[in-house]
Amino acid sequence: MQLMQTKREKTHRMVLDAAAKLFSEQGYHGTSLKSIAEAVNMQAGSLYYHFSSKDQLMQDVLNKSIYIIYSTVKTEMNKLDEAASFSDKLKAAIRGHMIAILTYADYTSASIRNYGQLPDAVHYASQPARDEYEQFWRALFEQAEIAGAIRADVDKHLLRLSIFGSMNWSSVWFNAQQNTSVEALAAAQADIFLHGCLKQGQNR
């Protein structure tokens, strides 16, 4: 029984990995269950032993993407001590998010590139995990405002969306062969949001 369970779990992961890759490359609508099955040398009908539909596959890819990102961010945040500044926390959060999306590109790209095209049922099913992660960022900015680390007039919702957009779309243009590490890119992103682009003392 244990051997059968292990084999089933391995096949489940293989199918999910293949689906994430194809969703990332071909999009949700451009990917068929048949193409996913072919990618793992399986009959299309056999997929139903593991997933009830393409919607469930996409939902599981979305949930795993959020889990990967949030758990990596938590890992980076846990490296900080209790006296860490908002600047340190923001750098750690951006670093974790970007390490995740660039290391597990199939899952994160499948999520980022397809989210606006998905059926409402898939959106609804994956929303709790997404809301939990977004709440982490809301709390980070609210705590920073209370501590006086950011201006009270800053639109925190717009700030969060701007940071997400900058981080997420780096998966499209980032090239690991250009001698720029993920950590260096994350530090540069954080610096732009923390300090802007004006030289110190400049007003325009």
N, C-alpha and C positions, 0 to 999 in steps of 0.2 A: 504494500500500500504506500509506504513511504517513497519507494522508487518510482511508482506511478505518479505520485503527487509531484515529486521533483521533476520528472519528465514533463508533466503538464505545465508546471510553472515555467520551465525553460522554454517550452514552445510558446506559452503566453507572452513571455518577454520578447522572443524573437519576432512574433507577429506584431507586437506593439512597436518595437524598434523599426520594423520595416514600414509600418503605417506612418510613423512619424517622419521617416525619411521621404516617403513618397508624397505625403501631405505637404512637406516643406518644399519639395522640388516641383510638384505638379499641381498643387492646390487641392482643396477639398473636393471641388466639383470635377476636377480632372483626374481624380484617383478612384479607381473602381476596386471592389472587393476582389475581383479576379486578379488585378495587377498586384495587390498585396499578397494574395495567396501564391502567385507565381514567384514572388520575391523570396518566399521561404520554402519553395518546392512543395506546395501543399495544394490539394484540390480546394476550389472555392467553397464547396459545401462544408468542408472540414473546419472552416473558420468559425462556423456557428457553434462548435463545441467550446469555443473560447470567448467569442463576442457575439452578441445578439444582432448587431447591425453595424453599418459604417458610422452611424451617429454615435454608438457606444464607443467605437474605436477612437473617434475624434474627441469625445468627452474624456476618455482615459488619457489621451495624449495631452489634452489641455491641463487636466489635473496633475499629471506627472510633471509637466513643465512648471507649473506654479510651485509644486512641492520642491523641485530641484532648486529653483531660484530662491525661494524663501529659506530653505534649509541652508543654502550656501551663504546667504546674507546673515543668518543667525550665527553661523560658524565664524564669520568675520567679526561680527559684533561681540561675540563672546571672548574674543582675543583682547578686547579693551578692558581697562580697569574701571572701577566705579567713578573715578574722577575725570573720565574722558570728557572732552569738550564736545560741543555740537559739531564743530569742524571735524574732529576725529570720527565722530559717529557717522556723519554724512559721507566722509571718505570711505569708511568701512562698509557702509550700506551700498554705495555705488560700486565699490570693488567687488563685493559679493555678488551683486546682481550681474555685473558684467562678466565675471569669471563664469557664472552659470550659463549665461546666454551664448558665450563664445566657446565654452567647453562642450556643452551639450546642444550644439547648434541645430540638430535635427528636430528635437522636441521644442526648443524655444522659438525657432523660426517657423515651425508648423503652427504654433500658437499665435505668434505675432502677425504673420502674413495672412492667416485664414480667419481670424476672429470676426471680422466684419462681414464675412460671407456665410456664416454658419446658421443653421436653423435655430429658431427661438428656443426649442427644447434643449438643444445642446448648450446654448448660452445660459439658460436657467439652471441646468444641472451643474455647470462648472462655476457658477457665480459665488457660492459660499467660500470656496478656496481663494478665489480672486479677491473677495471682500476682506477676508482675513489678512491677506498680504497688504492690500491698500490701507487697511486700518493701521498697520505697523508704521507706514509712512506718515499718515495723518498724525499719529501720536508723536512721532519724531519731531514734526514741525510745530505741533502745539506746545510740546515741552520746551522747544527752542524759543518760541515766542514768549512763554511765561518766564523763562530764564533771562530774557532780554538779548538773546543771541542773534535774533533776526528782527527786522523792523515790524512793528505792529500793523503797518499799512500794506505789507506784502500779501498778495493774494495767494494763500497757501495751496488752494486747489490748482491754480494755474502753475504754481511752482512745481507741484508734484507731477502734473501732466507734462510739463516741459522737461523735467529730469527723466521721466519714463520714456518720452519720445527720443531724447538724445541717447539714452542707454540702449533702448531696444533696436533702433535702426542702425546702430553701429555694427550689428550682425550682418548687415547688407554690404557695408563698405570696408569693414576691417579686414586687413590682410596680415596674417601672422608671419608672412615671409618678409615683411618690411622692417624687421628688426625693432619692432615696437611691442613690448610685452603688454598683456592685458592689464597688469598692475599699473604700468606707466600710463596707459590710456585712461584707466579709471581715475588716477591721480589728476590728470589733466582735465578731465570732465568735472571733477569735484572743484578744482581750482577756479574754473570758469564760473560755476554757479556761486561759489563763495566770494569771489573777488571781482568778477566781471572782466572786462578787457581794457578799461581805461587805466592809464598810468596814475599812480598815487598823486593826488592833488589836482587832477584834471577834472573839470566840470562839464566838458563837452567833447 
